[in-house]
Amino acid sequence: MRAHPEPEGTQEVIDLTRGGPLLTPVVALLICVNLLVFAGMLTHGAGLWHSPNSVQLAWGASFGPATKDGEWYRLGTAMFLHFGLLHLAMNMCALWDAGRFVERLYGSLRLGAIYVASGLAGNLLSLLVQGDRAVSGGASG
């Protein structure tokens, strides 16, 4: 049986997905910040599986009436809030998996810019779609 040759560039892509936190410091930093914020929320009344709206809002979650009333910083702070352990775990796994690739492909500064820009855009889109009906946050923007 003859082995199929790998498409050109396959090894380079594989190499970009490997490597630990020392090779992708911005991804490691973002994960640490998200974990620390979640731990802080837990110590201030958030639940492990779900957080009350009052805790989410106190920590800067995006909510139509508050955000549109001049609290635009919520589009940024909401990027670091997660409303339960599963929500956090899924977002951090995606950040670890895709973020390492993007950081090694584009560099640390660009990865940071991509994270912030996509988080702001995702939270703005969520605000436009959900309007005044939902409290939102997360790193999945």
C-alpha positions, 0 to 999 in steps of 0.5 A: 500500500502506498502512503498518500503524501501530505499536502504542502505546508502541513508540517508548518501548520502542525508546528504552529499548533504545538508548544507550551505557554512560554511560546504563546505568552499572550494566550497564557496571560489571557487564560490567567486573567479569565481564570482570576476573574472567575475566581474573584466572581466566585468569592463575591457570590457567583455560583460554580455553575451559574451566576446571579445577574446581580453578580454578573452586572457588578463585575461588568457584564454587558446589558443593553440598558446599562451599556447603552446608557453610557457604560460602554466599558461593559463591551470590554469587561464582558470579555473576561466574564464567564457565567459558570465553570462549563462556560469558562472551560469551553472558552478557555479550551478554544482560546488555548487551542486556536489562540496558540496557533494564531499567536504563533502565526501572527505574533503576540501583539497581533493576537492581543489586538485580534482578541480585543477587537473580536471580543468588542465586536462580538459583544457589540453584535450580541448587544444589537441582536439581544437588545435589552433582553440578556446579560452577556459576557464571555471570551467567545467573541 
